[in-house]
C-alpha cells in the first residue's frame, strides 16, 4: 500500500514544501544550501521562504562555518552572492532544446561525475560519498517501505526539475550505481504505481560512466507533465528507444552492460525510455556545462550564468549533444 503522500499530487507537493520550511530550524550548512536551492527552483516557494532564508544566511555567515567539506566549499561560494538579487530558475525553448538558468546548480560538487570510469560499475566505497553518511540524514524527505524494499527519499540538493528528489533503494545494502534486474523491476513498479496518482511522476537513472555523481544506487524522481524535448525531436542525434514491457527493456539493458555502454533511463507510467551515449571520459564538454546527464541527454540544458543563458543558441546546443553520439 502506498504512503498517502504518493496518492495525490497536492499531498506530495504539500509534504515537499512543508518539510523544506521545517528544515530551516536546523543550523547545518548542508540543510540551508538544500532549502535555498529548492526554493529558487519554484517561484511560490521562493516568495514564502526568502525572508527566513536571508535571516538564516546572515546568522550562519556570522558564526563558525562548520560542516561537511562539500557544504563548506559551497557555502563559501555563497558568501560572494547577494541573496536579495538571486532569481528563480528561468526557462526558455530554443528549437528542440529546453534551456534553464539555474545559478546555484553551478555550485554542485562534481563527485563521481568528474572521475575516470571503466566498465559498468565499481565497488561501493564506504569511505567515499554515499547516502548513509550521518550528516545527510537531515536531508531526508521521506523514509519507508515500498514494494518490500526500504526506501530513503532525499531532496535533490541542487534541483533542476519540479519536485526533484533522490530515491535510494536499500541504502544499508550498499548497492553500487549498477542497475540489476531486481532494481529495474522496482523502478518500473514505483513509476507505474505513483504515476497512476501523480500525473507526470517519473524516475531517471544515470548509469556509471554517464555522469552518475554518486556510487550508491539511486534514482532521481521528478514530476513533469510536459514531454521532454527528446519526445518532440524526430532528429534527436542520440540512439533512443521506448519500451512498454519491463522484460524487453531489461534485455536491451543487459546488452548495454555486456558492451560496457553507458546510458540513461526514464521510467514513467507504463513506459521506459533508454538513451544511449558516449562515455563521459571519451569527449570534452564545453565550459558552459558540467557535463551531460539524463536531462541534458534528453534535450534540456542547465546554464549557471545569465550570459550563457542569453547567448547560447540552438546550433551550439546541438553541437554539444552530437558529441555524445555513438559512432
Secondary structure, 3 states (H helix, E strand, C coil): CCCHHHCCHHHHHHHHHHHHHHHCCCCCHHHHHHHHHHHCCCHHHHHHHHHHHHHHHHHHHCCCCCCCHHHHHHHHHHCCCCHHHCCCCEEEEECCEEEEECHHHHHCCCHHHHCCCCCCCCCCCCCCCCCCCHHHHHHEEEEEEECCEEEEEEECCCCCCCCCEEEEECHHHCCCCCCCHHHHHHHHHHHHHHHHHCCCEEEEEECCCCCCCCCCCEEEEEECCCCCHHHHCCCCCCCEEEECCHHHHHHHHHHHHHCCCCEEEEEECCEEEEEECCCHHHCCCCCCCCCCCHHHHCCEEEECCHHHHHHCCHHHHHHHHHCCCCC
